[in-house]
Amino acid sequence: MDAFAAKTPCPSHPGLELIEWDVTPVCIHTSTMSNSIAVIANRENLDSQALLSEAVTAWRKAGVKVAGVLAENTNVEGMCSAGFVCDIASEKKFSVQLDAPAAGTTCHLDATGMESAGTNLLAQIPGADIVVFSKFGKLEAAQGGLWAAFRAAIASGKPILTTVSARHIESWKKFAPEAVWLEGDHAAIEQWRSTVS
């Protein structure tokens, strides 16, 4: 089911819409008005990284300066899907997956690799027209990973496009409460970009 198929006014937050996202009701903005921060809900049957990659490729061909990182999947059973994040401008890959999970956890995510990717972006952000982040995830929710790069993009007033999964929605809403939520398709991304160009 499309996360944005049923548009119902939120009873507790006028102006927002109530959606059922991974069976959890949440109230969000789903318009593509003029906010410079946009997010796509990661959900089943949506390859959000391919969607971001298509947008980035088209923008770069059109001469848009894009900074950021996209995730590249490993497709290894039992591991997080992203093994690397790739810097959009330089195409440098950063490993974000540990061979073995850290003690006391089953997660293979390498926080150091993700932070290195974020640090690498800091010099690129001021000259970018738009910044694209693979996702706002558990590291960013804890102010790690790409957090510093997200903050730098906001401080520079750059349009930001990213994704977020249901489990991190509350952290995302605290971080970017005015972000607009986009349908998971190219047309919605382009409509949003036209409002921030």
HUKA-V225343 format. One record per backbone hydrogen bond with DSSP energy under -0.5 kcal/mol. CO is the residue of the C=O (numbers start at 1). NH is the residue of the N-H. If there is no record, write none. Layout:
co=CO nh=NH
co=CO nh=NH
//
This chain:
co=2 nh=5
co=5 nh=7
co=6 nh=8
co=8 nh=18
co=13 nh=16
co=16 nh=10
co=17 nh=19
co=17 nh=28
co=18 nh=8
co=19 nh=21
co=19 nh=26
co=20 nh=22
co=21 nh=24
co=23 nh=25
co=24 nh=21
co=26 nh=19
co=26 nh=28
co=28 nh=17
co=29 nh=181
co=36 nh=38
co=36 nh=160
co=37 nh=180
co=38 nh=162
co=39 nh=182
co=40 nh=42
co=40 nh=164
co=43 nh=46
co=46 nh=48
co=47 nh=51
co=48 nh=52
co=49 nh=53
co=50 nh=54
co=51 nh=55
co=52 nh=56
co=53 nh=57
co=54 nh=58
co=55 nh=59
co=56 nh=60
co=57 nh=61
co=58 nh=62
co=59 nh=64
co=60 nh=63
co=64 nh=66
co=65 nh=129
co=65 nh=130
co=67 nh=132
co=68 nh=88
co=69 nh=134
co=70 nh=86
co=72 nh=83
co=72 nh=84
co=75 nh=77
co=76 nh=79
co=81 nh=74
co=81 nh=75
co=81 nh=83
co=83 nh=96
co=83 nh=97
co=84 nh=72
co=85 nh=87
co=85 nh=94
co=86 nh=70
co=87 nh=91
co=92 nh=87
co=94 nh=85
co=96 nh=110
co=102 nh=105
co=107 nh=102
co=108 nh=98
co=109 nh=111
co=110 nh=114
co=111 nh=115
co=112 nh=116
co=113 nh=117
co=114 nh=118
co=115 nh=119
co=116 nh=120
co=117 nh=121
co=118 nh=121
co=118 nh=122
co=119 nh=122
co=121 nh=124
co=121 nh=125
co=122 nh=126
co=124 nh=127
co=125 nh=128
co=129 nh=159
co=130 nh=67
co=131 nh=161
co=132 nh=69
co=135 nh=137
co=136 nh=165
co=137 nh=141
co=138 nh=142
co=139 nh=144
co=140 nh=143
co=144 nh=147
co=146 nh=150
co=147 nh=151
co=148 nh=152
co=149 nh=153
co=150 nh=154
co=151 nh=155
co=152 nh=156
co=153 nh=158
co=154 nh=157
co=159 nh=131
co=160 nh=38
co=161 nh=133
co=162 nh=40
co=163 nh=136
co=164 nh=42
co=165 nh=168
co=166 nh=169
co=168 nh=172
co=169 nh=173
co=170 nh=174
co=171 nh=175
co=172 nh=176
co=176 nh=179
co=180 nh=39
co=180 nh=182
co=182 nh=41
co=183 nh=185
co=185 nh=189
co=186 nh=190
co=187 nh=191
co=188 nh=192
co=189 nh=193
co=190 nh=194
co=191 nh=195
co=192 nh=195
co=192 nh=196
co=193 nh=196
co=193 nh=197
//
